[in-house]
Amino acid sequence: MGAIDKELVAAKALSAIEDGFSEREALRDISKELHITDWRIRGTIHSLVFEILKRLNLIDLIINSSLQKGSLDQLKPYLRNLLRIGVFNLKFSDNLPQKVTKTIVQKIKEGFGEGMSKFANALLRKIEQVKLSDLITESTDIVNLSLKFQHPSWFIEYLINLLGNSGAIEFLQKSLEPDFLYIRVNTLKTDISSVLATLTQDGFVIEADKDLPDVIRIVEWQYPIIHSSLFKEGLIYIQDKASSLVSYVVNPQQGDCIFDLCAAPGGKSLHMGQLMQNTGIVFAIDRSHRRLLELSSKLSNYELYNIFVINAAGEDASDFLRKRADRILIDPPCSGTGTFMSRPYSKWKFQPKELQILTAIQWKLLTNAVKLLKESGEIIYSTCSIMIEENELLIKKFLESYPEFSLVPVSPFIGVPGFLGLADTQRLFPHLHNTEGFFIAKLKR
């Protein structure tokens, strides 16, 4: 393992992420390909990749403003990402500048030849002299706030319009802090007191959640939770508190028939099956065959036998399902704007123009669910988005189009009321609730 070159692996992972892989997928696949099993090495590479992705706009500005001609986008992905790693190590680590430059230049020489190494050397030597204080000032204009808080300008403008100046700044400041980590206890196989005792014994600093009885927050850890026996044996599941809350809002009863129309990767399906004590049935429907395979592989380890997996588009479910559901969960594809902290590349990849496509899918899922619901059934709609277009505006449109439905107060209620007068919906925000940004609505016929 000592032969693993962390910078080269990180550059490879960053290039894969640019090519469409998620952060988790890229790091997992490359670690598997290179047989990197030591969690310390994997953790170092993971941290390097995530810290660069968080600061991508600032790192790219530093490079582009130091180039004599052309831009970073014109370079080959692998070269581009080696330079980004160099800039991160120069400006955001304690490494000696001369050593950083020498190391990156040597790697570029080995990969791209003498000519490109001279270009990289001149560029990085110039960047060594750049002062961050010259790029980020105390100004409150959008461009400066974008660099200071490392989010796209359009997102900061949206936040200010949504939450006001002070609320937006609090949200953005929270995004600079370390991510919060939650786990959910699989009460089919163990109980929360046993898990708390094991985690404490293993050196984890933990907090049992005050709102949800099977949720624990991991504050500090000696090693990644995925390497614990609790995780490997299916006694716990890694899931954000806001996501776990959704299953409680669904309030599945023993013997229910539940449709989860956008199930993958399956955390909510697993949780609902658990809350139903392995009775009834949860139809976990999703268009992603690969992600459903991942869900299917977990069922026996979690001792869940009431989940039926269907690889199909949830918005077309009325074409192939004849059974009617007591409750339907719609957790649709969305902007993911509430999860930018844990999925940093998505904040640079997502563009507001994509909203039109997403809301069309979300609307189709909602209207399709009407056909699949029992007469007195309930639709639970949730997103990990903060955007009104995907949340309140869509729910208002639904209530106007389907007057036989009405909002049911969301319970448990641990967030803040939704906007546009929809007080029976619920929102959670990172800076207010130490969770991902979420929206939840419950609709009853």
N, C-alpha and C positions, 0 to 999 in steps of 0.2 A: 504493500500500500504506500510505502514511502516514495515510490516512483511516480505517483499520481501528480500531474502538473495541474494545480487548482485553477490557475488563470486560463489555461487552454481548455479545460473542461467547462469552466464558466462561459468562455467565449462561444463554445459549441452550444451550450444550453441557451444562451441569449439569441443565437442565430436561429435555433429551432423555434423559440418563442416568437421571433419575428416572422417565422414561416407558418405560424398558425397553431402551434402546440400551446397548451396552457403551461403555466410555470411548473405545476406539479407533474404534469405528463413529461415535460422536457427533462426535468431533473431525474425523475424516476427511470425513464428509458435510457438516458445516458449513463446513469449509475449502474444499471443492469448490464448495458453493453460493455462497460469497462470493468465490470466486476468490483465496483466500489462498495464494499460491505461495512467498512468502518464508519459508524454514525458520526464520529467527530469530523472526519474528512468530508462526508456528505453535508454535515451541518455547516462547515466553513464555506463550501461551494454554494450551498443554498443561501446563506447570508449574503455572500458577495453578489449573487445574481439579483436577489430581492432589493438590496440596498441601491444597486445601480438602477434598476427599473423604477424605484421610487423617485429618483432624482434625474430621470432621463432628460427632461427639458433643460435643466441647468447644465448637466454634463455635455449635452449636445450644443448648447449655446457657447460653452467654453471652447469646444473644439471648432465650431463653425466660425467664431469670431477670431480665432487664431490662424485659420487657413488663409493663405494668400489668394487662392482662387478655388472655385468649386465649392462643394458642400459634402458633408458627411454621407448623405444619402447616395452619392455617386460612387462610394467605395464598396468593395465586396463585403457582404455581411460579416464574415469572419474577421476581416481586417478592421472593419468598423467597430466591432465589439471588443477586439483587443485594445484598440485606442480608448474606448470607453472605460475599460478596466484600468488602463493606465491613468486616466484622468481621475477616476474614483480614488485610486491609491495615492495619487498626488495630493488631492484636495480634501479628502474625507477620511484619511487614515493617518496613523502615526509613522508610516514608513518614511525612510529617508528619500527625498526627491531624486537624488542622483541614482540611487539603487533602483528605484521604481522605473525610471526612464531606461536605464541600462537593461533591466530585465525584459521590459516590453519590446524594446528595440531588437534584442536578441531573438525573441520569439517571432517577431515579424520578419527578421532576416532569414530565419530557418523556414518560414512558411511562404515568403513572397520574394525573397532575394535581396541582394545588396542595395539596389536602387530604392526599393520601397523602405528599407530599413533607414536609409539616409533621410528620406522624407519624414519618417516617423520620429527620428531623433531630433530633427530641426523643429518639428511641431511640438513635441513634448518639452523640449528645452524652453521654447517660447511660453508654453502653458505653465511651466514651473514659476514664471514671473507674474502670472495673473493673480490678482487679489479678488477674493469673493466679495469683499466690501465695495469694490468698484462696480460689481454687477448687481448686487442686492442692496438697496438703500432702505431708508425708513418710509419711503413714499407708499401711499395707500392706493396708487393706481393699479388697475387690474393686471397689467403686465408684470409689475414688480411683485404683487401678491402671488402671482402664478409661480414666479421663481422662488420666492420666500417659502411658500407652502407646498411647492412641487405638485401642482395640479394644473390642468389646462385652463386657459383663460375663460373659455365658454362655461366651464363648470363653476368657476368662482363667481362669475356674473349670475349664474342660475341660483347658486346658494344664497347670494345677497338678496336677490329678488324673493326667494322662498323664506329665508330665516331672518332677514335684516342684517345689517353690518355686524353687530356684536355676535349674533347667533352664528353667522357664517365664519367669523374669525375663531370662535370657540370650536366649531366643527373642524376647521382646518388645523388648528393647533393640536387637537386630539389625534389627527391623522399622522402627526409627526412622532407620536409616542409609540412604544412597542405594541404590537397586536395583542389583543386579549385572546385567551385560549379557554374554551369550555369543552367539557366532556359530558356525555349523558350515560347514566348507569343503565345497563340492561337488567331490569328487575325480573326478567324471566329466569335468570341464572344466578343472580346474587342480590345483595341489598346495598343501600348507600352507605351504611355504617361500616360494612366490611371493606368497601372500596376506599372510603376515607382513611380507615386504619392502615390499609396496604400502602396507599400513596404517602401517608405521613411516615411510615416506616422506611419507605424508599427515598426519603429526603425531599419530597415535593412539598411546596408551600401551597396550600389549597384553601378554598372557601366554599362551603355548601351554599347553594343559591337560596336566597330568602323567598323567592317567588315560585320556583318550579321544583318539585320534590325530588326529581331524579337528575338534576343538573348540578355540576361542580365546576367552579372556576379554578384553573391552574394558574397560580401567580408566579411561582418560580419552580424550576425543575433542574435535576441533576443530569438528566438525559432525556431525549425526546420520548414523549408518551407512547408513540407507535412502537417503541422497543420494549414496552412493559409487558409483563405476562398478562395483565388485565386486558390490554388491547388484543394481544395475540389470541387469547382464549374467548374473545367475544363478550367480555364482561362489561366493556365500555365502548362508546362510539364517540368519535370526535365530531362535535356539531355545535354551532354557535347558539347561544341562548335564544336569540330571536327566532331562529329556525326551529328550535325545540318548542318554543311557545306556540307555533302554528298548530302543531298536533294537539295541544291542549285546547286550542280554540275550536278545532274540528270536533273535539269532545266525542270520540268514537265510543260507541257502546258495544258491549259483548253481543255477538251475533249479527252486527251490522254488515251491510254490503257497502263498501267504500270504493270509489274510483279515484285514483291519483293520476290525473291526466298528463302530467309532465314529471314523471317520478324520478328519473335518474338525476344524481347518482344513488338516490334511494333512502336517504336519511329519514325523511318524513314517513315514507311507507313502513320502514322498519319500526319507527317509533309508534305509529298508529297500530301496527300489528301487535306490538308489545302491550300497549294500553288496552287492547281488546283481549288480552290474555290468551292469544292464539285461537280465539273463537271467530266466527264470521269469516269474511274474506275481504282482502284488499287487492284490487286489481291495479297493479303497478304498470302503467302504460307510458312508453316513451319511444321516440323515433330513433334514438341512438342505440344500435345493437351492441356496440362496444361497452357503453356505460351500463346497459342492462345486464350484460354478462358479469360485470363487476358486482352489481347488486345480487344477482343470482348466486354468485360464489360465496356470499356472506350469509345466506339464509340458514344453512345447517349450523354454522359456527355460532350464530346468534339464537339458535333453537327456535326459529320462526317457521311455522308451517301453514300459516293462513294467508300467505302472500302469493299471488298468481301473476307472473310476469308476462306482459304482452308487448312485443316489438311492433309498434305502429304509431302513427301520428295521433296525438290526443284530440286534435281539432276535428278529426274524422271519426271519432269513437262511435258516434251514433250509427255509422254505416256497418259496424261489425259487432256491436254489443246489443244483445236483446234483453238482458237483465236490466233492472232499474235500481239505482243507488239510493241508499238512505242519505248519504253525504258524498259530495264531490269536492275534492281538493284541486284547485288550479294554482300551481306555482309556476307561471309560464316563463318562457324565454323573455328576458328583460335587459335593460341597459346595464344592470349590475352596479349602478352608481352608489348603492349603499355598501358595496364590498370593495371599494377601491383600496382600502387599507390592506386587505389580505390578498388581493389580486392586482398588484400595481400596474402591470402592463395594460390591463383593460382600460385604465383611465386615459392612456395615450391612443389606444386603438379605437375606442368607441367614438362615433361622431353623431351629433344631435340629429342629422338628417336620417339616421337609421331608425329613429323613433316611429316614423310613419309605417315602416315594415313591421316593427315589433307590436305596435298597438293594433295593427290589422290581425296579427296572429292571436293576440290576447282577446280581441273581440270575438274572433271565431271560436275560441275555446269557451268563452262565456256563453255564447249563444248555443253552441253544441251541447253544453252541459244541461241546458234547460230541457232538451229532449231526452236526456238520460236519467232525469231525477224522478224519484217517487213524488206523489202528489204533495206530501208534506215535508219533502226533503230540503236539505240545506246545501248551498254552494259556499265554500270558503275560498276566497281569492287572496293570494299573498304574493308580494314581490320583494326582492332585495334591491329595490329602486327607491330613490327619494323623489322621483320626478312625478309631478302632478298628472302629466299626460297619461302615464301608465297606471295611475292609481285613482285619485278622486274623480278626475274627468271621465274616466272609463266607467266607473261605478255609477256616476250620475247619469251617464248615457244609458247604461243598462236599466236603471230604475225607471227612466222615462220610457224606454222601449218595452219593458216588461212590468207593467203596473201591478201585476199579481204578486210581484216580489217586493219585499221590504227588508231594510237593514235590521239585523239583530244585534244588540249590544255585544261587543266582543268581550269574552271572558275566558281566562283571567285578563284583566286590563292592567298592564304594568308600564305602558308607554304614555303617549299624549294623544289627544283626539286628532283625527284627521282634519284636513283643511276644507275649505268651501262649505262649511256648515255640516260636514258629515261627522258629527261628534261620536257616532256609534262605531266608526272605524278607528283603527289604532295605528299609530306610527311609533317607531323606535329609532333613535339616533345615537351614533357613537359617543358624542360629547355629553349626552344626557343619560344614557342608559348602559354605557359600556358594552354595547352590542354592535353588530352590523346595522346599517340602515335598512329598515323593513317597513312594509305597509301590510295591514291585514284587514279584510272586510268579510262579514258573514251575512249571506243573503238567504232568506227563507221564503218559500212559496206560501 
